[in-house]
Amino acid sequence: MKPKCFQKNDRGSGAWRKMKRSREDDKEKSDERRMSKKAKKSEKSFEKNKNMGEESRKEIKEQEEKKKFQQKRSRSPESSTGEGSSRKKRPCVPATRPASINIDCFRFHSELGRGAFAKVMMATWTSRKQRVAMKVSEKTPETEMEVRVLKVAKGSPFLCHAYGAFQSKSHAYIVLEYIRGGTLMAAMRKTGHLKEDTIAFYAAEMICGLQFLHSNGIIHLDLKPANILLDGESHIKIADFGLAMDNMVGNNTTTGLVGTFRYMAPEVIQGEEYGAAADWWSLGIIIYQMATSTFPFSTTDGKQLSALKDEPFYPRWLSKELVDLLQALLKKDQHLRLGTTGNIRKHPFFHHIDWVKLENRQVQPPFQLAVRSVEDFCDSDGDSPFFSRNKIRNGGNRVLEDFSFLDPSLQE
């Protein structure tokens, strides 16, 4: 029905007032409906909250309180030590940093030796007032290998020990014990060929050192008189692990022309796979040198023979036991070589060796070699040749991982 239209003059009439009341009633009913809907919504929300279990509300409340506590603690670390807290404040303990060494800890003296990529200087560890041998070299994988081997070598008295190692941007430094008795090569040059009891003693100490290395999966690969040192009491110290290989356990082998040619085993020269047997061949060469002052594969006029084809010449003055030992160590077939097969300690040449006492350094060396006093060395003048860039090539800026260390016994 179309609503009735009123004119301006109709205002105040009975019909107009009736229509007005009707509209006011409709508005009141609309407001009531809105209020009713709102009340029902509030009632539903109330019922929903009412139906929530007591445990759920408690859990939510605990989580909110925990969150507020953590936020407060992150803003103020000391707030957890307040009067209402059951947590006790931990004492502030400064972090312990490992002791370190660097080039400024040492004063350098004379050069002790040099190789193709490294050289060794005698130095004084100033804070400890101790003589050491400092080896500086290029930063290569072989340098990392040498430090790993030196850490193991600490377990044998017949191997050279390291006090620590550090590196600069260009070079690697290894701090070694200073062994003042010189090399076995120098002793052989001074005394000529040695008596057999002396040979047996030094060979036995070398055997102890080699067997320790091999039992730890390490082969030396550059065993020669120049790398065998004599300490102040004339005991053996095998040194220079720059060409050593680790992880040589079980049937593991390696390849490559490594070492000094006259001491290389046939399998090394031929490029075959090899293992610890290569060290036993080198030991055989050294024992032959100690007994004759010559190499086994050379003639009396100095001509070089082939270690692959020729057999050594054994002078008549050598005992049968020594010749038998040399023949067993210089087997061209590495699988038949003494050291890898048989028990070298039970060879007749070593019948008089007390191996237990020998390993504990309780056997007196046959004679005392002349020892140069540490006070005979003079300090280097000006810049030490130890750092001459034209003599030691720059190793680059690479960082050697797990290289730098200091022996725990020296950490204060």
C-alpha positions as CSV (number, residue, x, y, z in Angstrom):
1,M,0.0,0.0,0.0
2,K,1.3,3.3,-1.1
3,P,1.9,5.6,2.0
4,K,-0.3,8.6,2.2
5,C,1.4,11.9,1.4
6,F,0.7,14.9,3.5
7,Q,0.9,18.5,2.6
8,K,2.5,21.1,4.8
9,N,-0.9,22.4,5.8
10,D,-1.8,18.9,7.1
11,R,0.7,18.9,10.0
12,G,-1.1,18.7,13.4
13,S,-4.1,16.9,12.0
14,G,-5.2,13.7,13.6
15,A,-4.1,11.5,10.6
16,W,-0.7,13.1,10.6
17,R,-0.2,12.5,14.4
18,K,-1.3,8.8,13.9
19,M,1.2,8.3,11.2
20,K,4.0,9.8,13.3
21,R,3.2,7.6,16.3
22,S,3.3,4.6,14.0
23,R,6.8,5.5,12.7
24,E,8.0,6.0,16.3
25,D,6.7,2.6,17.3
26,D,8.5,1.0,14.3
27,K,11.8,2.7,15.3
28,E,11.5,1.4,18.9
29,K,10.8,-2.1,17.7
30,S,13.9,-1.9,15.4
31,D,16.0,-0.7,18.3
32,E,14.7,-3.6,20.5
33,R,15.6,-6.1,17.8
34,R,19.1,-4.8,17.6
35,M,19.6,-4.8,21.3
36,S,18.2,-8.4,21.4
37,K,20.7,-9.6,18.8
38,K,23.5,-7.9,20.7
39,A,22.4,-9.4,24.0
40,K,22.2,-12.9,22.4
41,K,25.8,-12.5,21.0
42,S,27.1,-11.4,24.3
43,E,25.4,-14.3,26.0
44,K,26.9,-16.8,23.5
45,S,30.4,-15.4,24.1
46,F,29.8,-15.6,27.9
47,E,28.7,-19.2,27.6
48,K,31.7,-20.0,25.4
49,N,34.1,-18.6,28.1
50,K,32.1,-20.3,30.8
51,N,32.5,-23.6,29.1
52,M,36.3,-23.3,29.0
53,G,37.8,-25.6,31.5
54,E,39.6,-24.3,34.5
55,E,42.8,-26.1,33.5
56,S,42.8,-24.4,30.0
57,R,42.5,-20.9,31.5
58,K,45.2,-21.7,34.0
59,E,47.5,-23.0,31.3
60,I,47.0,-19.9,29.1
61,K,47.6,-17.7,32.1
62,E,50.9,-19.5,33.0
63,Q,52.1,-19.1,29.4
64,E,51.3,-15.4,29.4
65,E,53.1,-15.0,32.7
66,K,56.1,-17.0,31.4
67,K,56.3,-14.9,28.3
68,K,56.2,-11.7,30.3
69,F,58.9,-13.0,32.6
70,Q,61.2,-13.9,29.7
71,Q,60.7,-10.5,28.1
72,K,61.5,-8.8,31.3
73,R,64.6,-11.0,31.8
74,S,65.9,-10.2,28.3
75,R,65.7,-6.5,29.0
76,S,67.4,-6.8,32.4
77,P,69.7,-9.9,33.0
78,E,69.9,-9.1,36.7
79,S,66.1,-9.0,37.2
80,S,66.1,-12.8,37.9
81,T,68.1,-12.3,41.0
82,G,65.4,-10.2,42.7
83,E,64.0,-10.8,46.1
84,G,61.0,-12.8,44.8
85,S,63.1,-15.0,42.5
86,S,64.3,-18.5,43.6
87,R,67.1,-18.4,40.9
88,K,70.6,-17.6,42.2
89,K,72.8,-15.3,40.2
90,R,75.7,-17.2,38.7
91,P,79.2,-15.9,39.4
92,C,80.8,-14.1,36.4
93,V,83.6,-16.4,35.3
94,P,85.8,-15.0,32.4
95,A,86.2,-17.4,29.5
96,T,89.5,-19.2,29.4
97,R,91.4,-18.6,26.3
98,P,94.1,-21.0,25.1
99,A,97.6,-19.7,25.4
100,S,99.1,-18.6,22.1
101,I,102.6,-17.9,20.8
102,N,103.9,-15.7,18.0
103,I,107.1,-14.6,16.4
104,D,107.7,-11.9,19.1
105,C,108.1,-14.7,21.7
106,F,111.5,-15.7,20.2
107,R,115.0,-14.4,19.7
108,F,116.8,-16.0,16.7
109,H,120.4,-17.2,16.4
110,S,122.2,-19.3,13.9
111,E,120.8,-21.4,11.1
112,L,120.7,-25.1,11.8
113,G,119.7,-26.4,8.4
114,R,117.7,-25.8,5.3
115,G,115.8,-27.7,2.7
116,A,114.0,-26.8,-0.6
117,F,111.0,-25.2,1.0
118,A,112.0,-24.7,4.7
119,K,114.8,-23.9,7.0
120,V,115.5,-24.3,10.7
121,M,117.0,-21.7,13.1
122,M,118.1,-22.0,16.6
123,A,116.2,-19.6,18.8
124,T,115.6,-18.6,22.4
125,W,112.1,-18.7,23.8
126,T,112.6,-15.5,25.7
127,S,109.8,-15.9,28.4
128,R,111.0,-19.4,29.2
129,K,114.7,-18.8,28.7
130,Q,114.8,-22.0,26.6
131,R,116.6,-22.9,23.5
132,V,114.4,-24.3,20.7
133,A,114.7,-25.1,17.0
134,M,112.3,-23.1,14.9
135,K,111.2,-24.4,11.5
136,V,109.7,-22.0,9.0
137,S,108.2,-23.1,5.8
138,E,105.6,-22.4,3.1
139,K,102.0,-22.9,4.1
140,T,101.2,-26.2,2.3
141,P,99.2,-29.4,3.0
142,E,102.5,-31.1,3.8
143,T,103.1,-28.5,6.7
144,E,99.7,-29.4,8.1
145,M,100.6,-33.1,7.9
146,E,103.9,-32.5,9.7
147,V,102.1,-30.9,12.6
148,R,99.6,-33.7,12.9
149,V,102.5,-36.2,12.9
150,L,104.4,-34.2,15.5
151,K,101.4,-34.3,17.9
152,V,101.5,-38.1,17.7
153,A,105.3,-38.3,17.9
154,K,105.2,-36.9,21.5
155,G,104.4,-40.5,22.6
156,S,107.9,-41.8,21.7
157,P,111.3,-40.8,23.1
158,F,112.9,-41.7,19.8
159,L,111.0,-39.1,17.8
160,C,111.5,-35.4,17.6
161,H,108.9,-33.4,19.6
162,A,107.2,-30.1,19.0
163,Y,106.3,-27.5,21.6
164,G,103.8,-25.7,19.4
165,A,103.1,-24.1,16.1
166,F,101.7,-20.8,14.8
167,Q,101.3,-19.0,11.4
168,S,101.5,-15.6,9.9
169,K,99.8,-14.4,6.7
170,S,102.7,-15.8,4.6
171,H,104.5,-18.6,6.6
172,A,104.1,-21.5,9.0
173,Y,106.3,-21.8,12.1
174,I,106.9,-25.0,14.1
175,V,108.6,-24.8,17.5
176,L,110.7,-27.9,18.0
177,E,112.9,-29.2,20.8
178,Y,116.5,-28.2,20.3
179,I,118.5,-31.5,19.9
180,R,122.1,-30.4,20.3
181,G,124.0,-33.6,19.4
182,G,124.0,-33.1,15.7
183,T,123.0,-35.6,13.0
184,L,123.9,-39.2,12.6
185,M,125.4,-38.2,9.3
186,A,127.8,-35.8,11.0
187,A,128.7,-38.5,13.5
188,M,129.4,-41.1,10.8
189,R,131.6,-38.6,8.9
190,K,133.6,-38.0,12.0
191,T,134.0,-41.5,13.2
192,G,133.9,-43.5,9.9
193,H,132.2,-46.9,9.9
194,L,130.8,-47.9,13.3
195,K,131.4,-51.1,15.4
196,E,128.6,-53.6,15.2
197,D,127.5,-53.2,18.8
198,T,127.1,-49.5,18.1
199,I,125.2,-50.2,14.9
200,A,122.9,-52.6,16.8
201,F,122.2,-50.0,19.5
202,Y,121.3,-47.2,17.1
203,A,119.4,-49.5,14.7
204,A,117.4,-50.8,17.7
205,E,116.4,-47.2,18.7
206,M,115.4,-46.4,15.2
207,I,113.3,-49.6,15.1
208,C,111.5,-48.4,18.2
209,G,110.7,-45.1,16.6
210,L,109.6,-46.6,13.3
211,Q,107.4,-49.2,15.0
212,F,105.7,-46.4,17.0
213,L,105.0,-44.4,13.9
214,H,103.7,-47.4,12.0
215,S,101.5,-48.5,14.8
216,N,99.8,-45.1,14.6
217,G,99.3,-45.3,10.9
218,I,102.2,-43.0,9.9
219,I,105.1,-43.7,7.5
220,H,108.1,-41.4,7.4
221,L,109.2,-41.7,3.7
222,D,112.4,-39.7,4.1
223,L,114.4,-41.7,6.6
224,K,118.2,-40.9,6.2
225,P,121.2,-40.1,8.4
226,A,120.6,-36.3,7.9
227,N,117.1,-36.7,9.4
228,I,118.3,-38.7,12.4
229,L,119.5,-36.5,15.3
230,L,121.4,-37.4,18.5
231,D,120.4,-35.7,21.7
232,G,122.7,-34.6,24.5
233,E,123.0,-38.2,25.8
234,S,123.6,-39.6,22.3
235,H,120.2,-41.2,21.9
236,I,118.4,-41.3,18.6
237,K,115.7,-38.8,17.6
238,I,114.1,-39.3,14.2
239,A,113.2,-35.9,12.8
240,D,111.7,-34.1,9.8
241,F,108.2,-35.4,9.1
242,G,107.7,-33.0,6.2
243,L,107.1,-35.9,3.7
244,A,105.3,-38.2,6.1
245,M,101.9,-39.8,5.4
246,D,99.3,-40.6,8.0
247,N,96.2,-42.8,7.8
248,M,98.3,-45.7,6.6
249,V,96.5,-48.3,8.6
250,G,95.5,-51.8,7.6
251,N,96.1,-52.4,3.9
252,N,96.2,-48.7,3.0
253,T,98.9,-47.7,0.5
254,T,100.1,-44.6,-1.2
255,T,101.9,-43.7,-4.4
256,G,104.4,-41.0,-5.6
257,L,108.1,-40.4,-5.9
258,V,108.7,-39.2,-2.3
259,G,112.0,-39.0,-0.4
260,T,115.7,-39.0,-1.2
261,F,116.5,-41.1,-4.2
262,R,119.4,-43.2,-2.7
263,Y,117.1,-44.2,0.2
264,M,114.0,-44.9,-1.9
265,A,112.7,-48.4,-2.0
266,P,112.2,-50.1,-5.4
267,E,108.5,-49.9,-5.3
268,V,108.7,-46.1,-4.7
269,I,111.1,-45.6,-7.7
270,Q,108.9,-47.7,-10.0
271,G,105.7,-45.8,-9.1
272,E,104.0,-48.7,-7.5
273,E,101.7,-48.6,-4.5
274,Y,103.6,-48.9,-1.2
275,G,103.3,-48.7,2.6
276,A,105.4,-49.1,5.7
277,A,107.8,-51.4,3.9
278,A,109.4,-48.4,2.2
279,D,110.7,-47.2,5.6
280,W,112.3,-50.6,6.3
281,W,114.2,-50.5,3.1
282,S,115.5,-47.0,4.1
283,L,116.6,-48.4,7.4
284,G,118.5,-51.2,5.6
285,I,120.4,-48.5,3.6
286,I,121.3,-46.6,6.8
287,I,122.6,-49.7,8.6
288,Y,124.7,-50.5,5.5
289,Q,126.1,-47.0,5.7
290,M,126.9,-47.2,9.4
291,A,128.8,-50.5,8.7
292,T,130.7,-49.6,5.6
293,S,130.6,-45.7,5.2
294,T,129.3,-46.3,1.6
295,F,126.0,-47.0,-0.2
296,P,125.0,-50.6,-0.9
297,F,124.3,-49.8,-4.6
298,S,127.6,-48.3,-5.6
299,T,130.9,-49.6,-6.7
300,T,134.3,-49.0,-5.1
301,D,135.0,-46.4,-7.7
302,G,131.8,-44.5,-6.9
303,K,129.7,-45.8,-9.8
304,Q,126.0,-45.9,-9.0
305,L,124.3,-49.2,-9.4
306,S,120.6,-49.9,-9.8
307,A,118.6,-50.7,-6.7
308,L,116.0,-52.3,-9.0
309,K,118.3,-54.8,-10.7
310,D,121.7,-55.1,-8.8
311,E,122.5,-56.7,-5.5
312,P,124.5,-55.0,-2.8
313,F,128.2,-55.9,-2.3
314,Y,128.8,-57.1,1.3
315,P,132.4,-56.7,2.6
316,R,134.0,-59.8,4.1
317,W,134.5,-58.2,7.5
318,L,130.7,-57.9,8.1
319,S,129.4,-60.6,10.5
320,K,126.9,-63.2,9.1
321,E,124.2,-61.9,11.4
322,L,124.6,-58.3,10.0
323,V,124.7,-59.5,6.4
324,D,121.5,-61.6,7.0
325,L,119.8,-58.6,8.5
326,L,120.7,-56.4,5.6
327,Q,119.6,-59.0,3.0
328,A,116.2,-59.3,4.8
329,L,115.7,-55.5,4.9
330,L,116.9,-55.0,1.3
331,K,114.5,-57.4,-0.3
332,K,113.2,-56.0,-3.5
333,D,109.8,-57.5,-3.0
334,Q,108.2,-55.3,-0.4
335,H,105.9,-58.1,0.8
336,L,108.9,-60.3,1.8
337,R,110.8,-57.5,3.5
338,L,111.7,-57.8,7.2
339,G,109.7,-55.3,9.2
340,T,106.5,-56.0,7.4
341,T,107.0,-59.7,7.8
342,G,108.6,-61.5,10.7
343,N,109.7,-60.0,14.0
344,I,112.7,-57.8,13.5
345,R,113.4,-57.6,17.2
346,K,114.1,-61.3,17.3
347,H,116.7,-61.2,14.6
348,P,120.0,-62.7,15.8
349,F,121.8,-59.4,15.2
350,F,119.9,-57.9,18.1
351,H,120.3,-60.9,20.4
352,H,122.0,-58.8,23.1
353,I,119.4,-56.0,23.1
354,D,117.1,-55.7,26.1
355,W,114.2,-54.1,24.3
356,V,112.3,-53.2,27.5
357,K,115.2,-51.2,28.9
358,L,116.0,-49.8,25.5
359,E,112.5,-48.4,25.1
360,N,112.7,-46.8,28.5
361,R,116.1,-45.2,27.6
362,Q,117.8,-47.2,30.3
363,V,120.5,-48.5,28.1
364,Q,123.7,-46.4,27.9
365,P,124.8,-45.4,24.4
366,P,128.0,-47.2,23.4
367,F,129.9,-43.9,23.3
368,Q,129.3,-40.1,23.8
369,L,129.4,-38.0,20.7
370,A,130.9,-34.5,20.9
371,V,128.1,-32.1,21.7
372,R,128.3,-28.5,20.6
373,S,127.4,-26.1,23.5
374,V,124.4,-23.9,22.9
375,E,126.4,-20.9,24.0
376,D,128.7,-21.3,21.0
377,F,126.0,-19.7,18.7
378,C,126.0,-16.0,18.0
379,D,122.9,-13.9,17.4
380,S,122.0,-13.0,13.9
381,D,123.0,-9.4,12.8
382,G,120.2,-7.2,11.5
383,D,117.3,-8.8,9.8
384,S,117.4,-12.5,10.4
385,P,118.0,-14.7,7.3
386,F,115.2,-16.7,8.7
387,F,112.8,-14.3,7.0
388,S,114.6,-13.7,3.7
389,R,111.9,-13.6,1.1
390,N,114.4,-14.6,-1.7
391,K,115.2,-17.8,0.1
392,I,111.8,-18.9,1.3
393,R,108.9,-18.4,-1.0
394,N,105.7,-16.7,0.2
395,G,103.0,-19.3,1.1
396,G,100.1,-16.9,0.4
397,N,97.4,-15.8,2.7
398,R,95.6,-19.1,3.2
399,V,94.9,-20.2,6.8
400,L,96.1,-23.7,7.8
401,E,93.2,-25.3,9.7
402,D,94.1,-27.2,13.0
403,F,97.7,-26.1,12.6
404,S,98.4,-23.6,15.4
405,F,98.8,-25.2,18.9
406,L,100.7,-25.0,22.1
407,D,101.6,-28.1,24.1
408,P,99.2,-28.3,27.1
409,S,102.1,-28.9,29.4
410,L,103.5,-25.5,28.5
411,Q,100.2,-23.6,29.0
412,E,100.1,-21.5,32.2
